[in-house]
Amino acid sequence: MIMELDILTVKHFQEYPIWEYISCDSTKIKPVKRYPVDNMDDRIFGVQGRMFNGALIWMNFSNYYVDSKEYTDQFVLATFYHRRNDEDSIKLYRYHDSGYNNGHNPTAISKYLDMPIDDIFPIEINITHLLKRQCECSVYKLNKTPPMALTEKEWMRLAIKIN
């Protein structure tokens, strides 16, 4: 089953929590039918995150490097699914992404979910059931912004180091 990335819903992640990109095409994905896996490289996964207020919310993640909290903090792309409509979603970009200032930031997430930012973040993500081994980011806290903002040169160096 090959699908377009943009049409994934919570139902797809409930059936197959991990999906992987097909070769160089970053818009087409297929389910990973056998898990746990070693890593999330070139994959997108969906789980329920626990918001700071204790409520659960379905989310999906890409650019999630299980062995580096620093990398994940800087590059993770999180998609939030609305509590009342699991086909409706909004992405949270990081401060250096072009979409951040165009409605894909913590303030937009707060409006979308109709709750204060401080009730949402940090969000705990637990993917121990999806991984074969314990990793630095098996359990991860998604903050509204990375703990430290890097310069363009610093985050480019980090991206090259990881890849």
C-alpha positions as a LaTeX table, in Angstrom:
\begin{tabular}{lrrr}
\hline
Residue & $x$ (\AA) & $y$ (\AA) & $z$ (\AA) \\
\hline
Met1 & 0.00 & 0.00 & 0.00 \\
Ile2 & 1.61 & 3.25 & $-1.18$ \\
Met3 & 0.06 & 6.53 & $-0.10$ \\
Glu4 & 0.55 & 10.25 & $-0.39$ \\
Leu5 & 2.06 & 11.65 & 2.80 \\
Asp6 & $-0.47$ & 14.47 & 3.09 \\
Ile7 & $-3.50$ & 12.19 & 3.35 \\
Leu8 & $-2.37$ & 10.22 & 6.43 \\
Thr9 & $-4.87$ & 10.32 & 9.28 \\
Val10 & $-4.97$ & 8.97 & 12.81 \\
Lys11 & $-6.68$ & 5.82 & 11.47 \\
His12 & $-3.64$ & 5.08 & 9.31 \\
Phe13 & $-1.32$ & 5.42 & 12.31 \\
Gln14 & $-3.60$ & 3.23 & 14.42 \\
Glu15 & $-3.26$ & 0.49 & 11.80 \\
Tyr16 & 0.45 & 1.06 & 11.06 \\
Pro17 & 2.25 & 3.37 & 13.49 \\
Ile18 & 5.37 & 3.64 & 11.31 \\
Trp19 & 5.57 & 4.61 & 7.64 \\
Glu20 & 8.64 & 5.05 & 5.47 \\
Tyr21 & 9.44 & 7.28 & 2.55 \\
Ile22 & 9.78 & 5.58 & $-0.80$ \\
Ser23 & 13.28 & 6.19 & $-2.21$ \\
Cys24 & 13.89 & 9.84 & $-3.09$ \\
Asp25 & 10.22 & 10.79 & $-3.29$ \\
Ser26 & 9.39 & 12.55 & $-0.04$ \\
Thr27 & 5.65 & 12.66 & $-0.79$ \\
Lys28 & 4.98 & 8.93 & $-1.13$ \\
Ile29 & 5.13 & 6.54 & 1.80 \\
Lys30 & 4.38 & 2.94 & 2.65 \\
Pro31 & 3.63 & 1.27 & 5.98 \\
Val32 & 6.29 & $-0.53$ & 7.97 \\
Lys33 & 4.53 & $-3.79$ & 8.69 \\
Arg34 & 7.13 & $-5.20$ & 11.08 \\
Tyr35 & 8.19 & $-3.36$ & 14.14 \\
Pro36 & 9.90 & $-2.63$ & 16.47 \\
Val37 & 12.58 & $-0.99$ & 14.31 \\
Asp38 & 16.17 & 0.15 & 14.91 \\
Asn39 & 15.60 & 3.80 & 14.07 \\
Met40 & 13.23 & 6.33 & 12.54 \\
Asp41 & 15.52 & 7.45 & 9.73 \\
Asp42 & 13.49 & 8.25 & 6.60 \\
Arg43 & 10.33 & 7.38 & 8.47 \\
Ile44 & 7.27 & 9.07 & 9.88 \\
Phe45 & 5.44 & 7.67 & 12.89 \\
Gly46 & 2.23 & 8.45 & 14.71 \\
Val47 & 1.58 & 8.12 & 18.44 \\
Gln48 & $-0.40$ & 9.78 & 21.16 \\
Gly49 & 1.57 & 12.45 & 22.98 \\
Arg50 & 0.79 & 13.49 & 26.55 \\
Met51 & 0.33 & 17.24 & 26.74 \\
Phe52 & 1.47 & 19.14 & 29.83 \\
Asn53 & $-2.12$ & 19.23 & 31.15 \\
Gly54 & $-2.20$ & 15.42 & 30.98 \\
Ala55 & $-4.50$ & 15.12 & 27.96 \\
Leu56 & $-3.53$ & 12.83 & 25.10 \\
Ile57 & $-3.32$ & 14.00 & 21.50 \\
Trp58 & $-2.55$ & 12.13 & 18.31 \\
Met59 & 0.55 & 13.40 & 16.55 \\
Asn60 & 2.95 & 12.30 & 13.87 \\
Phe61 & 6.66 & 12.98 & 13.65 \\
Ser62 & 9.40 & 13.08 & 11.05 \\
Asn63 & 13.03 & 14.21 & 11.27 \\
Tyr64 & 13.14 & 12.29 & 14.55 \\
Tyr65 & 16.62 & 11.00 & 15.23 \\
Val66 & 16.37 & 8.46 & 18.05 \\
Asp67 & 20.04 & 8.71 & 19.05 \\
Ser68 & 20.33 & 12.50 & 19.33 \\
Lys69 & 18.11 & 14.72 & 21.44 \\
Glu70 & 20.03 & 17.76 & 20.14 \\
Tyr71 & 19.21 & 16.87 & 16.51 \\
Thr72 & 15.58 & 16.01 & 17.27 \\
Asp73 & 15.13 & 19.25 & 19.24 \\
Gln74 & 16.29 & 21.27 & 16.25 \\
Phe75 & 14.76 & 19.40 & 13.31 \\
Val76 & 11.71 & 17.41 & 14.39 \\
Leu77 & 8.54 & 18.12 & 12.45 \\
Ala78 & 5.42 & 17.45 & 14.51 \\
Thr79 & 1.88 & 17.28 & 13.19 \\
Phe80 & $-1.04$ & 17.68 & 15.59 \\
Tyr81 & $-4.41$ & 16.08 & 14.83 \\
His82 & $-7.48$ & 17.87 & 16.09 \\
Arg83 & $-9.24$ & 16.16 & 18.98 \\
Arg84 & $-12.64$ & 16.30 & 17.27 \\
Asn85 & $-11.58$ & 15.44 & 13.70 \\
Asp86 & $-8.68$ & 13.06 & 13.18 \\
Glu87 & $-8.36$ & 14.07 & 9.53 \\
Asp88 & $-7.73$ & 17.73 & 10.38 \\
Ser89 & $-4.15$ & 18.59 & 11.31 \\
Ile90 & $-1.60$ & 21.36 & 11.74 \\
Lys91 & 2.19 & 21.18 & 11.60 \\
Leu92 & 4.62 & 22.63 & 14.14 \\
Tyr93 & 7.74 & 23.86 & 12.40 \\
Arg94 & 10.94 & 24.85 & 14.17 \\
Tyr95 & 12.17 & 28.45 & 14.42 \\
His96 & 14.47 & 28.14 & 11.39 \\
Asp97 & 11.84 & 26.64 & 9.05 \\
Ser98 & 10.10 & 28.94 & 6.60 \\
Gly99 & 6.63 & 27.88 & 7.79 \\
Tyr100 & 7.31 & 28.92 & 11.39 \\
Asn101 & 6.29 & 32.54 & 10.78 \\
Asn102 & 3.42 & 31.52 & 8.51 \\
Gly103 & 1.07 & 29.89 & 11.00 \\
His104 & 3.02 & 26.81 & 12.05 \\
Asn105 & 4.32 & 27.83 & 15.47 \\
Pro106 & 3.32 & 27.27 & 19.12 \\
Thr107 & 0.86 & 30.19 & 19.08 \\
Ala108 & $-0.92$ & 28.72 & 16.05 \\
Ile109 & $-1.01$ & 25.29 & 17.73 \\
Ser110 & $-2.58$ & 26.91 & 20.81 \\
Lys111 & $-5.29$ & 28.55 & 18.70 \\
Tyr112 & $-5.88$ & 25.38 & 16.70 \\
Leu113 & $-6.37$ & 23.30 & 19.85 \\
Asp114 & $-8.19$ & 26.14 & 21.63 \\
Met115 & $-6.07$ & 25.87 & 24.75 \\
Pro116 & $-3.27$ & 27.85 & 26.38 \\
Ile117 & 0.27 & 27.10 & 25.20 \\
Asp118 & 1.29 & 26.22 & 28.76 \\
Asp119 & $-1.37$ & 23.46 & 28.85 \\
Ile120 & 0.12 & 21.94 & 25.70 \\
Phe121 & 3.91 & 22.08 & 26.08 \\
Pro122 & 6.06 & 20.23 & 26.83 \\
Ile123 & 4.53 & 17.11 & 25.30 \\
Glu124 & 5.88 & 13.71 & 26.27 \\
Ile125 & 6.38 & 11.27 & 23.43 \\
Asn126 & 7.03 & 7.62 & 24.25 \\
Ile127 & 8.06 & 5.34 & 21.39 \\
Thr128 & 9.72 & 2.54 & 23.35 \\
His129 & 7.18 & 0.09 & 21.89 \\
Leu130 & 8.25 & 1.03 & 18.36 \\
Leu131 & 12.01 & 0.62 & 18.88 \\
Lys132 & 14.16 & $-2.50$ & 19.26 \\
Arg133 & 16.44 & $-0.79$ & 21.75 \\
Gln134 & 16.48 & 1.93 & 24.35 \\
Cys135 & 17.62 & 5.19 & 22.71 \\
Glu136 & 18.24 & 8.78 & 23.77 \\
Cys137 & 14.86 & 9.76 & 22.34 \\
Ser138 & 12.80 & 6.65 & 23.17 \\
Val139 & 10.98 & 8.97 & 25.55 \\
Tyr140 & 11.18 & 12.57 & 24.41 \\
Lys141 & 9.82 & 15.92 & 25.58 \\
Leu142 & 8.71 & 18.16 & 22.72 \\
Asn143 & 9.09 & 21.73 & 23.92 \\
Lys144 & 7.39 & 24.65 & 22.24 \\
Thr145 & 10.85 & 25.77 & 21.11 \\
Pro146 & 14.20 & 23.98 & 21.21 \\
Pro147 & 16.11 & 24.52 & 24.48 \\
Met148 & 18.76 & 26.41 & 22.54 \\
Ala149 & 18.41 & 28.32 & 19.27 \\
Leu150 & 21.35 & 27.67 & 16.96 \\
Thr151 & 22.75 & 29.93 & 14.31 \\
Glu152 & 22.24 & 28.85 & 10.71 \\
Lys153 & 25.87 & 27.73 & 10.57 \\
Glu154 & 25.46 & 25.67 & 13.76 \\
Trp155 & 22.30 & 23.85 & 12.68 \\
Met156 & 23.74 & 23.19 & 9.21 \\
Arg157 & 26.81 & 21.67 & 10.88 \\
Leu158 & 24.54 & 19.53 & 13.08 \\
Ala159 & 22.51 & 18.36 & 10.07 \\
Ile160 & 25.65 & 17.38 & 8.17 \\
Lys161 & 27.12 & 15.63 & 11.22 \\
Ile162 & 24.03 & 13.44 & 11.67 \\
Asn163 & 23.55 & 12.62 & 8.00 \\
\hline
\end{tabular}
